[in-house]
Amino acid sequence: MISIIVPIYNAEAYLAACIESVLAQTEKGWQLLLVDDGSTDGSRRIAQAYAAKDDRITVLPEAHAGQSAARNKGMEKAEGEYIAFLDADDALESDWCAKHLAAIEGVDYVQSGYKRVQPSAVSSPKCPKHRWQFTSPCMRLYRRKAIEGLQFAEGLIYEDVLFSADLWLSQASCRIIPYAGYLYTLNPTSTTSQSHPQARQNLFHALRTKVRKASLWGKIIICYTLTRLHIHFLIQ
């Protein structure tokens, strides 16, 4: 079974489509954990309405503590052999679970790609060329045992980068598949669409701290990530 973890905060405009994309999966062996991070809109009501209709869906109501805390709570409650992360304003193509399950034999996680979704268009597929290209925890299917010791840093923005860095430093084995079934919505109100100069500095400091403690190979991976992030923030 796959435990799909969705952190939710004021996502009522997108949440139904997100949940419907999981219900439409050709692979039916999944558990959907909807972690409501203290939403003040109708998100919790939407989540509870779906949970009342399908016992594979569980709503975990929490006080507002941020996306990291919500994801950590989801990992704590996950029952599946495999784990996937899905953001509440995104969606999955119907064969996402099946494609990843078919590829995970013999490795700790599978990495795939995505398409950007806008109101008027869907971008061409973007697939990773190597495992260190995408820092999002989404677009991956993990063996739960492979990430049991990992957590998202709470109280930080860009915490997904640190989670991915810890995953790479753990030397978890990976298989990349040429598939882009994760539908990433360009949401102008999302946290990552805003400018957070201090959060960026905190992120760079945390990564530099990891560099000092890492092996030679780990230093190369983290320095590569730091370089790519500097370029990314410069051209934003």
Long-range contacts (C-beta under 8 A, 24 or more apart in sequence): 1-29, 1-30, 1-31, 1-79, 1-80, 1-81, 1-82, 2-27, 2-29, 2-30, 2-31, 2-80, 2-81, 2-82, 2-83, 2-84, 2-97, 2-101, 2-141, 3-30, 3-31, 3-33, 3-74, 3-78, 3-79, 3-80, 3-82, 3-83, 3-84, 3-144, 4-30, 4-31, 4-32, 4-33, 4-83, 4-84, 4-85, 4-86, 5-33, 5-35, 5-71, 5-74, 5-75, 5-78, 5-83, 5-84, 5-85, 5-86, 6-32, 6-33, 6-34, 6-35, 6-74, 6-85, 6-86, 6-87, 6-88, 7-35, 7-37, 7-67, 7-70, 7-71, 7-74, 7-87, 7-88, 8-34, 8-35, 8-36, 8-37, 8-39, 8-43, 8-44, 8-47, 8-70, 8-88, 9-36, 9-37, 9-38, 9-39, 9-43, 9-64, 9-67, 9-70, 9-88, 10-39, 10-40, 10-41, 10-43, 11-39, 11-41, 11-43, 11-88, 11-89, 12-39, 12-41, 12-42, 12-43, 12-46, 13-89, 14-88, 14-89, 14-90, 14-185, 14-187, 15-43, 15-46, 15-47, 15-88, 15-89, 16-46, 16-50, 17-91, 18-86, 18-87, 18-88, 18-89, 18-90, 18-91, 19-46, 19-47, 19-50, 19-57, 20-91, 21-91, 21-92, 21-93, 21-94, 21-183, 22-86, 22-92, 23-50, 23-54, 24-94, 25-92, 25-94, 25-95, 25-96, 25-97, 25-98, 26-94, 26-95, 26-97, 26-98, 27-95, 27-97, 27-98, 27-101, 30-56, 30-80, 30-97, 31-56, 31-58, 31-78, 31-79, 31-80, 32-56, 32-57, 32-58, 33-58, 33-60, 33-74, 33-77, 33-78, 34-58, 34-59, 34-60, 35-60, 35-62, 35-70, 35-71, 35-73, 35-74, 36-60, 36-61, 36-62, 36-70, 37-62, 37-64, 37-65, 37-66, 37-67, 37-69, 37-70, 38-62, 38-63, 38-64, 38-65, 43-88, 65-154, 66-154, 66-155, 67-152, 67-159, 67-191, 68-151, 68-152, 68-153, 68-154, 68-155, 68-156, 68-159, 69-152, 69-154, 71-137, 71-152, 72-151, 72-152, 72-154, 75-147, 75-151, 78-144, 80-144, 81-143, 81-144, 82-141, 82-142, 82-143, 82-144, 83-141, 83-142, 83-143, 83-144, 83-147, 84-138, 84-140, 84-141, 84-142, 85-137, 85-138, 85-140, 86-138, 87-138, 89-185, 89-187, 89-190, 90-138, 90-182, 90-183, 90-184, 90-185, 91-117, 91-183, 91-185, 92-181, 92-182, 92-183, 93-181, 93-182, 93-183, 95-181, 96-181, 96-182, 97-141, 99-177, 99-179, 99-181, 100-141, 100-177, 101-141, 103-141, 103-175, 103-177, 104-141, 104-143, 104-175, 106-173, 106-175, 107-173, 107-174, 107-175, 108-142, 108-143, 108-146, 108-172, 108-173, 108-174, 109-140, 109-141, 109-142, 109-143, 109-146, 109-147, 109-167, 109-172, 109-173, 109-174, 109-175, 110-140, 110-141, 110-174, 110-175, 110-176, 110-177, 111-139, 111-140, 111-174, 111-175, 111-176, 111-177, 112-139, 112-140, 112-176, 112-177, 112-179, 112-180, 112-181, 112-182, 113-139, 113-178, 113-179, 113-180, 113-182, 114-138, 114-139, 114-180, 114-182, 114-183, 114-184, 115-180, 115-182, 115-183, 115-184, 116-184, 116-185, 116-186, 117-183, 117-184, 117-185, 117-186, 118-186, 122-183, 125-180, 126-180, 127-176, 127-178, 127-179, 127-180, 128-176, 129-176, 130-176, 131-168, 131-174, 131-176, 132-168, 132-221, 132-224, 132-225, 134-164, 135-160, 135-161, 135-164, 135-165, 135-225, 135-229, 136-160, 136-164, 137-163, 137-164, 138-182, 138-184, 139-182, 146-170, 146-172, 147-172, 153-206, 156-199, 156-202, 156-203, 156-206, 157-191, 157-192, 157-196, 157-199, 157-202, 157-203, 158-192, 158-196, 158-199, 158-200, 158-202, 158-203, 161-203, 161-207, 161-225, 161-229, 162-203, 162-206, 162-207, 162-210, 164-225, 165-207, 165-210, 165-221, 165-222, 165-225, 166-210, 168-218, 168-221, 169-210, 169-214, 169-218, 169-221, 169-222, 195-236, 200-229, 200-233, 203-229, 204-229
